Amino acid sequence: MKKLKPLIEAFINEPAVQAYQTLESLINENKAYQNRLKTLHQIQKKHVQATYKNSDTDSLEATHKAHLHALENDPFLHQYLTLQTRVNTDLQWLIQLIENELSAPLKEIK
């Protein structure tokens, strides 16, 4: 785990992560932005639930796209959503790297 600490620290200090955290703090102080993002999350949740239940998802998908497009027309929220996607992708990569490192000794035992 000592090897992973510098990797995690490098991730946290990454400029994109720092910028995302700054924007997230600003959003947490702004009820209007919070409500707009909350609405997006609620639509996404309904879409996932409908997909899981094999329900018709066309109208929910159209609603989601329209709401997302409206959010992306706001430069602040566009930057936030772009950074969120990048940070999540990078975090998934980091988690995969950690999982691979942790499972490597187990693979050698087999």
DSSP file (Angstrom, degrees, kcal/mol; ACC not computed):
  #  RESIDUE AA STRUCTURE BP1 BP2  ACC     N-H-->O    O-->H-N    N-H-->O    O-->H-N    TCO  KAPPA ALPHA  PHI   PSI    X-CA   Y-CA   Z-CA
    1    1 A M     >        0   0    0      0, 0.0     4,-1.4     0, 0.0     3,-0.4   0.000 360.0 360.0 360.0 -23.0    0.0    0.0    0.0
    2    2 A K  T  4  +     0   0    0      1,-0.2     3,-0.1     2,-0.2     0, 0.0   0.848 360.0  54.2 -63.0 -31.7    3.0    2.3    0.5
    3    3 A K  T  > S+     0   0    0      1,-0.2     4,-0.6     2,-0.2    -1,-0.2   0.802 106.6  52.1 -69.8 -28.8    3.4    2.2   -3.3
    4    4 A L  H  > S+     0   0    0     -3,-0.4     4,-2.7     1,-0.2     5,-0.2   0.769  91.7  74.3 -80.5 -26.4   -0.1    3.3   -3.9
    5    5 A K  H  X S+     0   0    0     -4,-1.4     4,-2.7     1,-0.2     5,-0.2   0.917  97.2  46.5 -57.6 -47.2    0.0    6.3   -1.6
    6    6 A P  H  > S+     0   0    0      0, 0.0     4,-2.5     0, 0.0    -1,-0.2   0.877 112.4  52.4 -62.9 -33.8    2.0    8.5   -4.0
    7    7 A L  H  X S+     0   0    0     -4,-0.6     4,-2.0     2,-0.2    -2,-0.2   0.923 111.5  45.1 -65.7 -44.3   -0.3    7.4   -6.8
    8    8 A I  H  X S+     0   0    0     -4,-2.7     4,-2.5     2,-0.2    -1,-0.2   0.911 113.3  50.2 -65.8 -42.7   -3.4    8.5   -4.9
    9    9 A E  H  X S+     0   0    0     -4,-2.7     4,-2.1    -5,-0.2    -2,-0.2   0.896 109.1  52.0 -63.0 -39.9   -1.7   11.7   -3.8
   10   10 A A  H  < S+     0   0    0     -4,-2.5     4,-0.4    -5,-0.2    -1,-0.2   0.898 110.0  49.8 -62.9 -39.5   -0.8   12.5   -7.5
   11   11 A F  H >< S+     0   0    0     -4,-2.0     3,-1.3     1,-0.2     6,-0.3   0.942 110.8  48.3 -63.4 -47.6   -4.4   11.8   -8.5
   12   12 A I  H 3< S+     0   0    0     -4,-2.5    -1,-0.2     1,-0.3    -2,-0.2   0.841 113.6  48.0 -63.0 -33.2   -5.7   14.2   -5.8
   13   13 A N  T 3< S+     0   0    0     -4,-2.1    -1,-0.3    -5,-0.2    -2,-0.2   0.441  82.0 123.8 -88.5   0.1   -3.2   16.9   -6.8
   14   14 A E    <>  -     0   0    0     -3,-1.3     4,-2.5    -4,-0.4     3,-0.4  -0.382  70.0-126.1 -59.8 135.0   -4.1   16.5  -10.5
   15   15 A P  H  > S+     0   0    0      0, 0.0     4,-2.7     0, 0.0     5,-0.2   0.853 109.4  53.3 -54.9 -37.5   -5.1   19.9  -11.9
   16   16 A A  H  > S+     0   0    0      2,-0.2     4,-2.4     1,-0.2     5,-0.1   0.894 110.2  47.3 -65.8 -38.6   -8.4   18.5  -13.3
   17   17 A V  H  > S+     0   0    0     -3,-0.4     4,-2.6    -6,-0.3    -1,-0.2   0.914 112.8  49.1 -67.8 -42.7   -9.3   17.1   -9.9
   18   18 A Q  H  X S+     0   0    0     -4,-2.5     4,-2.0     2,-0.2    -2,-0.2   0.920 112.7  47.4 -61.9 -44.2   -8.4   20.3   -8.2
   19   19 A A  H  X S+     0   0    0     -4,-2.7     4,-2.5    -5,-0.2     5,-0.2   0.911 111.7  51.0 -63.9 -42.4  -10.5   22.3  -10.7
   20   20 A Y  H  X S+     0   0    0     -4,-2.4     4,-2.8     1,-0.2    -2,-0.2   0.922 109.6  49.8 -61.0 -44.7  -13.4   19.8  -10.3
   21   21 A Q  H  X S+     0   0    0     -4,-2.6     4,-2.1     2,-0.2    -1,-0.2   0.871 110.0  51.4 -64.1 -36.2  -13.3   20.2   -6.5
   22   22 A T  H  X S+     0   0    0     -4,-2.0     4,-1.9     2,-0.2    -2,-0.2   0.942 112.6  44.7 -64.4 -47.6  -13.3   24.0   -6.8
   23   23 A L  H  X S+     0   0    0     -4,-2.5     4,-2.5     1,-0.2    -2,-0.2   0.896 111.1  54.3 -63.8 -39.4  -16.4   23.9   -9.1
   24   24 A E  H  X S+     0   0    0     -4,-2.8     4,-2.3     1,-0.2    -1,-0.2   0.896 106.9  51.3 -62.3 -39.6  -18.1   21.4   -6.8
   25   25 A S  H  X S+     0   0    0     -4,-2.1     4,-0.7     2,-0.2    -1,-0.2   0.907 110.2  49.1 -63.2 -41.2  -17.6   23.7   -3.8
   26   26 A L  H >< S+     0   0    0     -4,-1.9     3,-0.7     1,-0.2     4,-0.3   0.888 110.7  50.3 -65.7 -38.4  -19.1   26.6   -5.7
   27   27 A I  H >< S+     0   0    0     -4,-2.5     3,-1.7     1,-0.2     7,-0.4   0.892 104.0  58.7 -65.7 -39.2  -22.1   24.4   -6.7
   28   28 A N  H 3< S+     0   0    0     -4,-2.3    -1,-0.2     1,-0.3    -2,-0.2   0.709 106.7  49.4 -63.6 -18.4  -22.6   23.4   -3.1
   29   29 A E  T << S+     0   0    0     -4,-0.7     2,-0.6    -3,-0.7    -1,-0.3   0.444 101.3  72.6 -96.2  -2.4  -23.0   27.1   -2.3
   30   30 A N    <>  -     0   0    0     -3,-1.7     4,-2.3    -4,-0.3     5,-0.2  -0.917  58.3-168.1-122.8 107.3  -25.6   27.7   -5.1
   31   31 A K  H  > S+     0   0    0     -2,-0.6     4,-2.7     1,-0.2     5,-0.2   0.844  87.9  57.2 -62.2 -35.8  -29.1   26.3   -4.6
   32   32 A A  H  > S+     0   0    0      2,-0.2     4,-2.1     1,-0.2    -1,-0.2   0.937 110.5  42.8 -64.0 -45.6  -30.1   26.9   -8.3
   33   33 A Y  H  > S+     0   0    0      2,-0.2     4,-2.5     1,-0.2     5,-0.3   0.903 113.1  53.6 -65.5 -40.2  -27.2   24.8   -9.6
   34   34 A Q  H  X S+     0   0    0     -4,-2.3     4,-2.5    -7,-0.4    -2,-0.2   0.924 109.8  47.6 -59.1 -44.3  -27.8   22.2   -7.0
   35   35 A N  H  X S+     0   0    0     -4,-2.7     4,-2.4     2,-0.2    -1,-0.2   0.898 110.8  50.8 -65.7 -40.8  -31.5   21.9   -8.0
   36   36 A R  H  X S+     0   0    0     -4,-2.1     4,-1.7     1,-0.2    -1,-0.2   0.912 114.6  43.3 -64.2 -41.7  -30.6   21.7  -11.7
   37   37 A L  H  X S+     0   0    0     -4,-2.5     4,-2.4     2,-0.2    -2,-0.2   0.864 111.4  54.6 -71.9 -35.2  -28.1   18.9  -11.1
   38   38 A K  H  X S+     0   0    0     -4,-2.5     4,-2.3    -5,-0.3    -2,-0.2   0.910 106.9  51.4 -63.0 -41.6  -30.5   17.1   -8.7
   39   39 A T  H  X S+     0   0    0     -4,-2.4     4,-2.3     2,-0.2    -1,-0.2   0.917 109.0  50.7 -61.3 -43.2  -33.1   17.1  -11.4
   40   40 A L  H  X S+     0   0    0     -4,-1.7     4,-2.6     1,-0.2    -2,-0.2   0.927 110.4  49.2 -59.5 -45.3  -30.6   15.6  -13.9
   41   41 A H  H  X S+     0   0    0     -4,-2.4     4,-2.5     1,-0.2    -1,-0.2   0.874 109.6  51.7 -63.6 -37.1  -29.8   12.9  -11.3
   42   42 A Q  H  X S+     0   0    0     -4,-2.3     4,-2.3     2,-0.2    -1,-0.2   0.904 110.6  48.2 -65.8 -41.0  -33.4   12.1  -10.7
   43   43 A I  H  X S+     0   0    0     -4,-2.3     4,-2.3     2,-0.2    -2,-0.2   0.920 111.9  49.7 -64.3 -43.3  -34.0   11.8  -14.5
   44   44 A Q  H  X S+     0   0    0     -4,-2.6     4,-2.5     1,-0.2    -2,-0.2   0.912 110.1  51.0 -60.9 -42.6  -31.0    9.5  -14.8
   45   45 A K  H  X S+     0   0    0     -4,-2.5     4,-2.5     1,-0.2    -2,-0.2   0.918 110.6  47.9 -62.3 -44.6  -32.2    7.4  -11.9
   46   46 A K  H  X S+     0   0    0     -4,-2.3     4,-2.5     1,-0.2    -1,-0.2   0.884 111.1  52.1 -63.2 -38.1  -35.7    7.0  -13.5
   47   47 A H  H  X S+     0   0    0     -4,-2.3     4,-2.3     2,-0.2    -2,-0.2   0.922 110.7  46.7 -64.7 -44.5  -34.0    6.1  -16.8
   48   48 A V  H  X S+     0   0    0     -4,-2.5     4,-2.5     2,-0.2    -2,-0.2   0.916 112.9  49.6 -64.1 -43.0  -31.9    3.4  -15.1
   49   49 A Q  H  X S+     0   0    0     -4,-2.5     4,-2.0     1,-0.2    -2,-0.2   0.906 111.4  48.8 -63.1 -41.4  -34.9    2.0  -13.2
   50   50 A A  H  <>S+     0   0    0     -4,-2.5     5,-3.2     2,-0.2     4,-0.2   0.892 111.3  50.1 -65.7 -39.3  -37.0    1.9  -16.4
   51   51 A T  H ><5S+     0   0    0     -4,-2.3     3,-1.2     3,-0.2    -2,-0.2   0.919 110.1  50.4 -63.9 -43.0  -34.2    0.1  -18.3
   52   52 A Y  H 3<5S+     0   0    0     -4,-2.5    -2,-0.2     1,-0.3    -1,-0.2   0.864 113.0  45.9 -62.6 -37.2  -33.9   -2.4  -15.4
   53   53 A K  T 3<5S-     0   0    0     -4,-2.0    -1,-0.3    -5,-0.2    -2,-0.2   0.388 112.8-120.2 -86.6   3.7  -37.6   -3.1  -15.6
   54   54 A N  T < 5 +     0   0    0     -3,-1.2    -3,-0.2    -4,-0.2    -2,-0.1   0.843  62.3 151.9  57.8  35.7  -37.5   -3.3  -19.4
   55   55 A S      < -     0   0    0     -5,-3.2     2,-0.5    -6,-0.2    -1,-0.2  -0.376  60.1 -76.6 -86.2 171.1  -39.9   -0.4  -19.6
   56   56 A D        +     0   0    0      1,-0.2     4,-0.2    -2,-0.1    -1,-0.1  -0.588  50.0 175.6 -69.4 120.6  -40.2    2.1  -22.4
   57   57 A T     >  +     0   0    0     -2,-0.5     4,-2.9     1,-0.1     5,-0.2   0.396  49.9  98.3-108.8   0.5  -37.2    4.4  -21.9
   58   58 A D  H  > S+     0   0    0      1,-0.2     4,-2.3     2,-0.2     5,-0.2   0.917  86.9  43.8 -59.0 -46.9  -37.6    6.6  -25.1
   59   59 A S  H  > S+     0   0    0      1,-0.2     4,-2.4     2,-0.2    -1,-0.2   0.899 115.4  48.9 -68.1 -38.6  -39.4    9.5  -23.4
   60   60 A L  H  > S+     0   0    0     -4,-0.2     4,-2.8     2,-0.2    -2,-0.2   0.894 110.9  50.8 -66.1 -38.7  -37.0    9.4  -20.4
   61   61 A E  H  X S+     0   0    0     -4,-2.9     4,-2.6     2,-0.2    -2,-0.2   0.907 111.1  48.2 -65.1 -40.4  -34.0    9.3  -22.7
   62   62 A A  H  X S+     0   0    0     -4,-2.3     4,-2.3    -5,-0.2    -2,-0.2   0.904 112.6  48.7 -65.3 -41.3  -35.4   12.3  -24.6
   63   63 A T  H  X S+     0   0    0     -4,-2.4     4,-2.5     2,-0.2     5,-0.2   0.916 111.9  49.7 -63.5 -43.1  -36.0   14.2  -21.3
   64   64 A H  H  X S+     0   0    0     -4,-2.8     4,-2.9     1,-0.2     5,-0.2   0.934 111.5  47.7 -61.8 -47.2  -32.5   13.3  -20.1
   65   65 A K  H  X S+     0   0    0     -4,-2.6     4,-2.6     1,-0.2    -1,-0.2   0.904 112.9  48.9 -61.7 -41.8  -30.9   14.5  -23.3
   66   66 A A  H  X S+     0   0    0     -4,-2.3     4,-2.1     2,-0.2    -1,-0.2   0.920 114.1  45.0 -64.8 -43.9  -32.9   17.8  -23.3
   67   67 A H  H  X S+     0   0    0     -4,-2.5     4,-2.2     2,-0.2    -2,-0.2   0.920 114.1  49.2 -67.3 -42.6  -32.1   18.5  -19.6
   68   68 A L  H  X S+     0   0    0     -4,-2.9     4,-2.6    -5,-0.2    -2,-0.2   0.913 110.3  51.4 -62.3 -42.6  -28.4   17.6  -20.1
   69   69 A H  H  X S+     0   0    0     -4,-2.6     4,-1.0    -5,-0.2    -1,-0.2   0.907 108.9  51.1 -61.2 -41.8  -28.3   19.9  -23.2
   70   70 A A  H  < S+     0   0    0     -4,-2.1     3,-0.4     1,-0.2     4,-0.4   0.898 111.4  47.9 -62.9 -40.2  -29.8   22.7  -21.2
   71   71 A L  H >< S+     0   0    0     -4,-2.2     3,-1.5     1,-0.2     7,-0.3   0.905 108.3  54.3 -65.9 -40.7  -27.2   22.3  -18.5
   72   72 A E  H 3< S+     0   0    0     -4,-2.6    -1,-0.2     1,-0.3    -2,-0.2   0.667  95.3  68.3 -71.3 -15.0  -24.3   22.1  -21.0
   73   73 A N  T 3< S+     0   0    0     -4,-1.0    -1,-0.3    -3,-0.4    -2,-0.2   0.682  85.0  80.2 -74.2 -17.0  -25.5   25.5  -22.4
   74   74 A D  S <> S-     0   0    0     -3,-1.5     4,-3.0    -4,-0.4     5,-0.2  -0.830  79.1-148.2 -87.9 115.4  -24.4   27.0  -19.1
   75   75 A P  H  > S+     0   0    0      0, 0.0     4,-2.2     0, 0.0     5,-0.2   0.845  95.6  52.0 -55.7 -36.7  -20.5   27.4  -19.5
   76   76 A F  H  > S+     0   0    0      2,-0.2     4,-2.2     1,-0.2     5,-0.1   0.951 114.7  40.4 -64.3 -49.8  -20.0   26.9  -15.7
   77   77 A L  H  > S+     0   0    0     -6,-0.2     4,-3.0     2,-0.2     5,-0.2   0.847 112.0  57.3 -69.9 -33.0  -22.1   23.6  -15.6
   78   78 A H  H  X S+     0   0    0     -4,-3.0     4,-2.4    -7,-0.3    -1,-0.2   0.941 109.3  45.3 -60.1 -46.8  -20.6   22.5  -18.9
   79   79 A Q  H  X S+     0   0    0     -4,-2.2     4,-2.6    -5,-0.2     5,-0.2   0.913 113.6  50.6 -62.5 -42.6  -17.1   22.8  -17.4
   80   80 A Y  H  X S+     0   0    0     -4,-2.2     4,-2.6     2,-0.2    -2,-0.2   0.936 112.6  44.9 -60.8 -48.5  -18.2   21.0  -14.3
   81   81 A L  H  X S+     0   0    0     -4,-3.0     4,-2.1     2,-0.2    -1,-0.2   0.874 113.2  51.4 -66.2 -37.0  -19.8   18.1  -16.2
   82   82 A T  H  X S+     0   0    0     -4,-2.4     4,-2.2    -5,-0.2    -2,-0.2   0.938 113.4  43.9 -64.0 -46.9  -16.8   17.8  -18.5
   83   83 A L  H  X S+     0   0    0     -4,-2.6     4,-3.2     1,-0.2     5,-0.3   0.876 110.3  56.3 -66.0 -36.7  -14.4   17.7  -15.5
   84   84 A Q  H  X S+     0   0    0     -4,-2.6     4,-2.5    -5,-0.2    -1,-0.2   0.924 108.7  46.8 -60.6 -44.2  -16.7   15.3  -13.7
   85   85 A T  H  X S+     0   0    0     -4,-2.1     4,-2.3     2,-0.2    -2,-0.2   0.927 114.7  46.8 -62.8 -45.5  -16.6   12.9  -16.6
   86   86 A R  H  X S+     0   0    0     -4,-2.2     4,-2.7     2,-0.2    -2,-0.2   0.934 113.6  47.1 -63.4 -46.7  -12.8   13.2  -16.8
   87   87 A V  H  X S+     0   0    0     -4,-3.2     4,-2.7     1,-0.2    -1,-0.2   0.912 112.7  49.8 -63.7 -42.4  -12.2   12.7  -13.1
   88   88 A N  H  X S+     0   0    0     -4,-2.5     4,-2.4    -5,-0.3    -1,-0.2   0.906 111.8  48.4 -63.0 -41.1  -14.6    9.7  -13.0
   89   89 A T  H  X S+     0   0    0     -4,-2.3     4,-2.1     2,-0.2    -2,-0.2   0.934 113.6  46.5 -63.3 -46.2  -12.8    8.1  -15.9
   90   90 A D  H  X S+     0   0    0     -4,-2.7     4,-2.4     1,-0.2    -2,-0.2   0.885 112.0  51.5 -63.3 -38.7   -9.4    8.7  -14.3
   91   91 A L  H  X S+     0   0    0     -4,-2.7     4,-2.7     2,-0.2    -1,-0.2   0.896 108.1  51.1 -66.5 -40.4  -10.7    7.4  -11.0
   92   92 A Q  H  X S+     0   0    0     -4,-2.4     4,-2.3     2,-0.2    -1,-0.2   0.903 110.8  49.5 -62.1 -40.3  -12.0    4.2  -12.7
   93   93 A W  H  X S+     0   0    0     -4,-2.1     4,-2.4     2,-0.2    -2,-0.2   0.929 111.4  48.9 -62.8 -44.9   -8.5    3.8  -14.3
   94   94 A L  H  X S+     0   0    0     -4,-2.4     4,-2.5     1,-0.2    -2,-0.2   0.909 111.1  49.5 -62.6 -43.2   -6.8    4.3  -10.9
   95   95 A I  H  X S+     0   0    0     -4,-2.7     4,-2.8     2,-0.2    -1,-0.2   0.910 110.8  50.1 -62.4 -42.5   -9.1    1.8   -9.2
   96   96 A Q  H  X S+     0   0    0     -4,-2.3     4,-2.5     2,-0.2    -2,-0.2   0.905 110.4  50.5 -62.3 -41.2   -8.5   -0.8  -11.9
   97   97 A L  H  X S+     0   0    0     -4,-2.4     4,-2.2     2,-0.2    -2,-0.2   0.918 112.0  47.0 -61.9 -44.8   -4.7   -0.2  -11.5
   98   98 A I  H  X S+     0   0    0     -4,-2.5     4,-2.5     2,-0.2    -2,-0.2   0.923 111.9  50.3 -63.9 -44.8   -5.0   -0.7   -7.8
   99   99 A E  H  X S+     0   0    0     -4,-2.8     4,-2.2     1,-0.2    -2,-0.2   0.903 110.7  49.8 -60.9 -41.2   -7.1   -3.9   -8.2
  100  100 A N  H  X S+     0   0    0     -4,-2.5     4,-1.3     1,-0.2    -1,-0.2   0.908 111.5  48.5 -63.6 -42.0   -4.6   -5.3  -10.6
  101  101 A E  H  < S+     0   0    0     -4,-2.2    -2,-0.2     1,-0.2    -1,-0.2   0.888 113.5  47.1 -65.8 -39.2   -1.7   -4.6   -8.3
  102  102 A L  H  < S+     0   0    0     -4,-2.5     4,-0.4     1,-0.2    -1,-0.2   0.848 115.4  44.7 -71.8 -33.5   -3.5   -6.2   -5.4
  103  103 A S  H  X S+     0   0    0     -4,-2.2     4,-1.9    -5,-0.2     3,-0.3   0.646  91.7  84.2 -86.6 -13.4   -4.6   -9.3   -7.3
  104  104 A A  H  X S+     0   0    0     -4,-1.3     4,-1.6     1,-0.2    -1,-0.2   0.915  89.5  49.6 -57.4 -46.8   -1.2   -9.8   -9.0
  105  105 A P  H  > S+     0   0    0      0, 0.0     4,-1.0     0, 0.0    -1,-0.2   0.859 109.3  53.3 -62.0 -31.8    0.3  -11.8   -6.0
  106  106 A L  H  > S+     0   0    0     -4,-0.4     4,-1.1    -3,-0.3     3,-0.2   0.866 106.2  52.5 -69.1 -35.6   -2.8  -14.0   -5.9
  107  107 A K  H  < S+     0   0    0     -4,-1.9    -1,-0.2     1,-0.2    -3,-0.1   0.840 104.9  55.9 -67.4 -32.6   -2.4  -14.8   -9.6
  108  108 A E  H  < S+     0   0    0     -4,-1.6    -1,-0.2     1,-0.2    -2,-0.2   0.792 101.3  58.2 -69.7 -27.6    1.2  -15.8   -9.0
  109  109 A I  H  <        0   0    0     -4,-1.0    -1,-0.2     1,-0.3    -2,-0.2   0.854 360.0 360.0 -70.0 -35.2    0.0  -18.3   -6.3
  110  110 A K     <        0   0    0     -4,-1.1    -1,-0.3    -3,-0.1    -2,-0.2   0.505 360.0 360.0 -69.0 360.0   -2.2  -20.2   -8.8
